[in-house]
């Protein structure tokens, strides 16, 4: 029993159920935004976010505070959920079959936002997987370059350079109207 207590002090306790609820409330928007940038689809991002937190909940006893911050552990799970999602075959639904939205519900501003989001999603989809993931971690997940470097195994400066060049490419393609629907 003494050994167990000393090991707990040495390695740190796992996350409690109460702590998990607090972490969930704090990290939910960041994880959702990560998936929103990564997959572009709101309902799919919600599903993947739910899968991430479900896996984290089931594995909460294995989380160790002494090894990484909770957000680091959670984003590691999120990245694996995203990778698993892309490995699975997907059925595509033609746009003609999507539920009709009444004209009253659709304002011009909403239509422009949807068009801009579709355009950004298209441009993001044209990026290399690594670049798209870095953008998702930075702007969707709100992570620092240092945290991204720990996740990816790149150096912090390399992450910054890649993100800078990726954003330049996105801006250039946006301004040059390189978007064909």
C-alpha positions in Angstrom: 0.0 0.0 0.0 2.9 2.4 0.7 4.4 1.7 -2.7 1.1 2.5 -4.4 0.8 5.8 -2.5 4.4 6.7 -3.4 3.8 5.8 -7.1 0.7 8.0 -7.1 2.7 10.9 -5.8 5.5 10.2 -8.2 3.4 9.7 -11.3 0.4 11.9 -10.4 -3.2 11.0 -10.1 -5.4 10.4 -13.0 -8.2 12.8 -14.0 -11.3 12.6 -11.7 -14.9 12.6 -13.1 -15.4 16.2 -11.8 -12.2 17.3 -13.5 -13.2 15.7 -16.7 -16.5 17.7 -16.7 -14.5 20.9 -16.3 -12.0 19.9 -19.0 -14.9 19.0 -21.3 -16.5 22.4 -20.9 -13.2 24.1 -21.5 -12.0 22.0 -24.4 -15.3 21.3 -26.3 -15.1 24.5 -28.5 -11.5 23.9 -29.4 -12.0 20.3 -30.3 -15.1 21.1 -32.4 -13.3 23.9 -34.2 -10.4 21.6 -34.9 -12.8 19.2 -36.6 -14.7 22.0 -38.3 -11.4 23.1 -40.0 -10.4 19.5 -40.6 -13.6 18.1 -42.2 -15.5 21.3 -43.1 -18.9 19.8 -42.3 -20.7 21.0 -39.1 -22.7 17.8 -38.3 -19.7 15.6 -39.1 -17.5 17.8 -36.9 -20.0 17.4 -34.1 -20.0 13.6 -34.5 -16.2 13.4 -34.5 -16.1 15.7 -31.5 -18.5 13.4 -29.7 -16.3 10.4 -30.6 -13.3 12.1 -29.2 -14.8 12.9 -25.9 -16.3 9.4 -25.7 -12.9 7.9 -26.2 -11.4 10.3 -23.7 -14.1 9.4 -21.1 -13.5 5.7 -21.6 -9.8 6.2 -21.3 -9.8 8.8 -18.5 -8.3 6.4 -16.0 -5.2 6.1 -18.2 -4.6 9.8 -18.5 -1.6 10.9 -16.4 -1.1 14.6 -15.6 2.6 14.1 -15.2 3.1 13.1 -18.8 1.0 15.8 -20.6 -1.6 18.5 -20.2 -5.2 17.3 -20.6 -5.6 19.4 -23.8 -2.5 17.7 -25.3 -3.9 14.2 -24.5 -7.3 15.2 -25.9 -5.9 16.6 -29.2 -3.9 13.4 -29.6 -7.2 11.5 -29.4 -8.8 14.0 -31.8 -6.1 13.6 -34.4 -6.5 9.8 -34.2 -10.2 10.1 -34.6 -9.7 12.3 -37.7 -7.2 9.9 -39.1 -9.7 7.0 -38.5 -12.4 9.0 -40.2 -10.4 9.5 -43.4 -9.4 5.8 -43.5 -13.1 4.8 -43.7 -14.8 4.7 -47.1 -17.4 7.5 -47.5 -20.6 7.8 -49.5 -21.0 11.1 -51.2 -24.5 12.6 -51.5 -25.1 14.9 -54.5 -26.0 18.5 -53.7 -29.4 18.0 -55.5 -30.5 15.6 -52.8 -29.8 17.8 -49.8 -32.9 19.0 -48.0 -34.4 22.1 -49.6 -34.0 25.3 -47.6 -36.9 27.7 -48.0 -36.1 31.1 -49.5 -37.4 32.8 -46.3 -34.8 31.2 -44.2 -31.9 32.1 -46.4 -30.8 35.7 -46.2 -28.2 37.1 -48.5 -25.7 37.4 -45.7 -26.2 33.8 -44.7 -25.8 32.8 -48.3 -22.6 34.7 -48.6 -21.2 33.1 -45.4 -22.1 29.6 -46.8 -20.5 30.4 -50.1 -17.3 31.7 -48.3 -17.2 28.7 -46.1 -17.6 26.3 -49.1 -14.9 28.2 -50.9 -12.6 28.0 -47.9 -13.3 24.3 -47.5 -12.5 23.8 -51.1 -9.2 25.6 -50.8 -8.3 23.7 -47.6 -9.1 20.4 -49.3 -6.5 21.3 -52.0 -3.8 21.5 -49.4 -1.5 18.6 -48.4 -2.7 16.6 -45.5 0.1 17.9 -43.2 -0.6 21.5 -44.1 -4.4 21.1 -43.6 -3.8 19.4 -40.2 -1.5 22.2 -39.1 -4.1 24.8 -40.1 -6.8 22.9 -38.2 -4.7 22.6 -35.1 -3.7 26.3 -35.2 -6.9 28.0 -36.1 -9.5 25.3 -35.3 -7.9 24.0 -32.2 -6.4 27.3 -31.1 -3.1 25.6 -30.3 0.3 27.4 -30.1 3.1 26.5 -32.6 4.9 24.9 -29.7 2.0 22.6 -28.9 1.6 21.8 -32.5 5.3 20.9 -32.7 4.9 18.5 -29.8 2.0 16.8 -31.6 3.6 16.5 -35.0 7.2 16.0 -34.2 8.2 19.1 -36.2 10.2 21.9 -34.8 8.3 25.0 -33.5 10.0 27.2 -36.2 9.2 24.7 -38.9 5.5 24.7 -37.8 5.6 28.5 -38.1 7.1 28.5 -41.5 4.8 25.9 -42.9 1.7 27.8 -41.5 3.0 31.1 -42.9 3.5 29.6 -46.4 0.2 27.7 -46.2 -1.7 30.9 -45.4 0.1 32.7 -48.2 -1.1 30.0 -50.6 -4.6 30.2 -49.3 -4.7 34.0 -49.5 -3.3 33.9 -53.0 -5.8 31.3 -54.2 -8.7 33.2 -52.5 -7.7 36.5 -54.1 -7.0 34.9 -57.5 -10.5 33.4 -57.3 -9.1 29.9 -57.9 -12.3 28.3 -57.0 -14.3 26.2 -59.3 -17.5 24.6 -57.9 
